[in-house]
Amino acid sequence: MNKFFAVIAVAALGAAGAQSGVQVGQSGVELGLTGGYSGGLGAEGFVHVPEVAGPFGVKVSGSYTSADLINDSAEYGLLGTVGDAKADGLVTEAGRAVVLGVDGTYRLGQLAPGADATLYAGGRYGMFSGTVSPTDGSDSAVYSSNALGVGGGLQVAYPVANNVSLVGDLGVDQFFKAPITYSQGDQSDTAKPGDGANYEVKDEFLSQPGTVFKAKVGVKFSL
């Protein structure tokens, strides 16, 4: 989480620097925080510089989601499947998804009185990991991947106070298959798509996100 907020802070400084050299309109730089569903429950922060060139702007975002990224039907040695081992109280699991995004934005204007809408689309970099931890204290098995993707959506803002707006965000991201790293204790191995059975085994364990829909609400501040 510390890395997540550090990324947002750096992005804010970068956006503010960009604003000093570009006329961005009355709204200036926008800072926002939303929460909701995106393959799991999580939070997202963003920095938006609207109207860099007419209705076009730039948005940088980062999100953290608690997600179920371990496939319960994956074979887990003599214990059956991961789901069987969980049901018997032999293992626990945890997963997280950290996604960074850079988007171009286009201000549509008011869709309804007071409700301002903005389209966005751009690139994504997702860092996904799932952990299976034996309850007897043995070393946990961690499956992780860093995947590229694309995404887009619609954000609607409704002002509630001076320079403060409520926001709703609906969107979808598409991530592509990526190398998967398995680590447990002092063991570590990475397999790439096309590596045959080695990759297939790891891909069976880690439910790499493909198409991810998101629905979030929050608040933004215009500086």
C-alpha positions as CSV (number, residue, x, y, z in Angstrom):
1,M,0.0,0.0,0.0
2,N,2.9,2.4,0.7
3,K,4.1,1.9,-2.9
4,F,0.6,2.6,-4.2
5,F,0.3,6.0,-2.4
6,A,3.9,6.9,-3.3
7,V,3.0,6.4,-7.0
8,I,-0.1,8.7,-6.6
9,A,2.0,11.3,-4.9
10,V,4.6,11.3,-7.6
11,A,1.9,11.5,-10.2
12,A,0.4,14.5,-8.5
13,L,3.7,16.3,-8.5
14,G,4.2,15.5,-12.2
15,A,0.7,16.7,-13.1
16,A,1.1,19.9,-11.2
17,G,4.3,20.5,-13.0
18,A,2.6,20.0,-16.3
19,Q,-0.1,22.4,-15.4
20,S,2.3,25.3,-14.9
21,G,3.2,25.1,-18.6
22,V,-0.2,24.3,-20.1
23,Q,-3.5,26.1,-19.8
24,V,-5.9,23.5,-18.6
25,G,-9.1,25.5,-18.1
26,Q,-10.9,26.6,-14.9
27,S,-10.9,23.2,-13.2
28,G,-7.1,22.8,-13.1
29,V,-5.6,19.6,-11.7
30,E,-8.0,17.2,-10.2
31,L,-7.2,14.7,-7.4
32,G,-9.6,11.9,-6.8
33,L,-10.2,8.8,-4.7
34,T,-12.8,6.1,-5.4
35,G,-13.7,2.7,-4.0
36,G,-15.8,-0.2,-5.2
37,Y,-15.6,-3.3,-7.3
38,S,-12.9,-4.2,-9.8
39,G,-12.5,-8.0,-9.8
40,G,-12.7,-7.6,-6.0
41,L,-13.2,-4.8,-3.5
42,G,-10.6,-2.0,-3.6
43,A,-9.6,1.6,-3.9
44,E,-8.3,3.8,-6.7
45,G,-6.5,7.2,-6.7
46,F,-6.1,9.4,-9.7
47,V,-4.6,12.6,-10.9
48,H,-6.4,14.3,-13.9
49,V,-5.3,17.2,-15.9
50,P,-8.4,18.1,-18.0
51,E,-8.5,20.2,-21.1
52,V,-4.8,20.1,-21.9
53,A,-5.9,20.7,-25.6
54,G,-9.5,21.6,-25.9
55,P,-11.6,18.9,-24.4
56,F,-8.7,16.4,-24.3
57,G,-6.8,15.7,-21.1
58,V,-4.5,13.2,-19.3
59,K,-5.2,11.0,-16.3
60,V,-2.8,8.9,-14.2
61,S,-4.2,6.3,-11.8
62,G,-3.3,3.6,-9.4
63,S,-5.5,1.0,-7.7
64,Y,-5.2,-1.7,-5.1
65,T,-7.7,-4.6,-5.0
66,S,-8.1,-7.5,-2.7
67,A,-8.9,-10.3,-5.2
68,D,-9.4,-14.1,-5.3
69,L,-6.5,-15.0,-7.7
70,I,-6.0,-18.6,-6.7
71,N,-8.0,-21.2,-8.6
72,D,-9.8,-23.4,-6.1
73,S,-10.0,-26.3,-8.7
74,A,-6.2,-26.4,-9.1
75,E,-4.6,-29.7,-8.0
76,Y,-2.8,-29.4,-4.7
77,G,-0.7,-32.5,-4.3
78,L,-2.2,-35.3,-2.2
79,L,-4.6,-32.9,-0.6
80,G,-6.9,-32.9,-3.7
81,T,-7.6,-29.4,-4.9
82,V,-6.9,-26.0,-3.4
83,G,-10.6,-25.8,-2.6
84,D,-10.5,-29.2,-0.8
85,A,-7.5,-28.1,1.3
86,K,-9.2,-24.9,2.2
87,A,-12.4,-26.7,3.2
88,D,-10.4,-29.0,5.4
89,G,-8.7,-26.1,7.1
90,L,-5.2,-27.1,5.8
91,V,-4.5,-23.9,3.9
92,T,-5.6,-20.3,3.5
93,E,-5.3,-18.0,0.5
94,A,-4.9,-14.4,-0.2
95,G,-4.6,-12.3,-3.4
96,R,-4.0,-8.8,-4.5
97,A,-4.0,-6.7,-7.7
98,V,-2.2,-3.4,-8.1
99,V,-3.0,-1.7,-11.4
100,L,-1.3,1.5,-12.8
101,G,-2.9,3.3,-15.7
102,V,-2.3,6.2,-18.0
103,D,-5.3,7.5,-20.0
104,G,-6.2,10.1,-22.5
105,T,-9.5,11.8,-21.5
106,Y,-12.3,13.5,-23.4
107,R,-14.8,15.8,-21.7
108,L,-18.3,15.2,-23.0
109,G,-19.8,17.9,-21.0
110,Q,-23.1,17.7,-19.0
111,L,-25.2,14.6,-19.6
112,A,-27.7,15.9,-17.1
113,P,-28.0,19.2,-15.2
114,G,-24.9,19.5,-13.1
115,A,-23.6,16.0,-14.0
116,D,-20.3,16.4,-16.0
117,A,-19.1,13.3,-18.0
118,T,-15.6,12.4,-19.2
119,L,-14.5,9.4,-21.3
120,Y,-11.1,7.9,-20.8
121,A,-9.0,5.2,-22.4
122,G,-5.4,4.1,-22.2
123,G,-2.8,1.6,-21.1
124,R,-2.6,-0.6,-18.0
125,Y,0.2,-2.3,-16.1
126,G,-1.1,-4.9,-13.6
127,M,0.8,-6.6,-10.8
128,F,-1.1,-9.7,-9.6
129,S,-0.2,-12.2,-6.9
130,G,-1.9,-15.1,-5.1
131,T,-0.6,-16.8,-2.0
132,V,-1.4,-20.3,-0.6
133,S,-0.4,-20.6,3.0
134,P,-0.4,-24.0,4.9
135,T,-1.9,-23.6,8.3
136,D,0.9,-25.8,9.8
137,G,3.4,-23.0,9.3
138,S,5.1,-24.4,6.3
139,D,6.4,-22.0,3.6
140,S,3.7,-20.2,1.6
141,A,3.5,-20.7,-2.2
142,V,3.3,-17.4,-4.1
143,Y,2.2,-17.1,-7.7
144,S,2.7,-13.7,-9.4
145,S,2.6,-12.0,-12.8
146,N,3.0,-8.5,-14.2
147,A,0.7,-8.0,-17.2
148,L,0.1,-5.3,-19.8
149,G,-3.4,-4.3,-20.7
150,V,-5.7,-1.7,-22.0
151,G,-8.8,-0.1,-20.6
152,G,-11.4,2.6,-20.8
153,G,-14.6,3.9,-19.2
154,L,-16.9,6.8,-18.3
155,Q,-16.5,9.0,-15.2
156,V,-19.4,11.2,-14.2
157,A,-18.9,14.0,-11.6
158,Y,-21.5,16.0,-9.7
159,P,-20.4,19.1,-7.7
160,V,-21.4,19.1,-4.0
161,A,-19.2,22.0,-2.8
162,N,-16.7,24.5,-4.0
163,N,-14.0,22.5,-5.9
164,V,-15.5,19.2,-4.5
165,S,-17.4,16.7,-6.6
166,L,-18.9,13.2,-6.1
167,V,-17.8,10.8,-8.9
168,G,-19.1,7.6,-10.4
169,D,-16.8,5.5,-12.5
170,L,-17.8,2.6,-14.8
171,G,-15.1,0.9,-16.9
172,V,-13.5,-2.2,-18.2
173,D,-9.9,-3.3,-18.4
174,Q,-8.4,-6.1,-20.6
175,F,-5.2,-7.8,-19.5
176,F,-3.0,-10.1,-21.6
177,K,-1.3,-13.3,-20.6
178,A,2.1,-12.8,-19.0
179,P,5.0,-14.8,-17.4
180,I,4.1,-16.3,-14.1
181,T,6.6,-16.6,-11.2
182,Y,6.3,-19.3,-8.6
183,S,8.2,-19.0,-5.3
184,Q,8.2,-21.0,-2.1
185,G,10.9,-20.8,0.5
186,D,14.2,-20.7,-1.4
187,Q,12.6,-22.1,-4.6
188,S,11.7,-19.8,-7.5
189,D,10.8,-20.5,-11.1
190,T,9.3,-18.4,-13.9
191,A,7.4,-19.7,-16.9
192,K,6.4,-17.7,-20.0
193,P,3.3,-18.3,-22.3
194,G,4.3,-20.9,-24.7
195,D,6.5,-22.8,-22.3
196,G,4.2,-25.8,-22.4
197,A,3.3,-27.8,-19.2
198,N,5.5,-25.6,-17.0
199,Y,3.4,-22.6,-17.8
200,E,0.1,-24.5,-17.8
201,V,0.6,-25.7,-14.2
202,K,1.3,-22.2,-13.0
203,D,-1.5,-20.7,-15.0
204,E,-3.9,-23.3,-13.5
205,F,-3.0,-22.0,-10.0
206,L,-3.0,-18.2,-10.7
207,S,-6.3,-16.9,-12.1
208,Q,-4.7,-14.1,-14.1
209,P,-7.3,-11.4,-14.8
210,G,-8.5,-11.1,-18.4
211,T,-11.5,-8.9,-18.8
212,V,-12.2,-6.9,-15.6
213,F,-15.3,-4.8,-15.2
214,K,-15.2,-2.0,-12.6
215,A,-17.8,0.1,-10.8
216,K,-16.6,2.7,-8.3
217,V,-17.8,5.8,-6.5
218,G,-15.8,8.5,-4.7
219,V,-14.8,12.1,-4.5
220,K,-12.5,14.4,-6.4
221,F,-11.0,17.8,-5.6
222,S,-10.2,20.5,-8.2
223,L,-7.0,22.4,-7.3
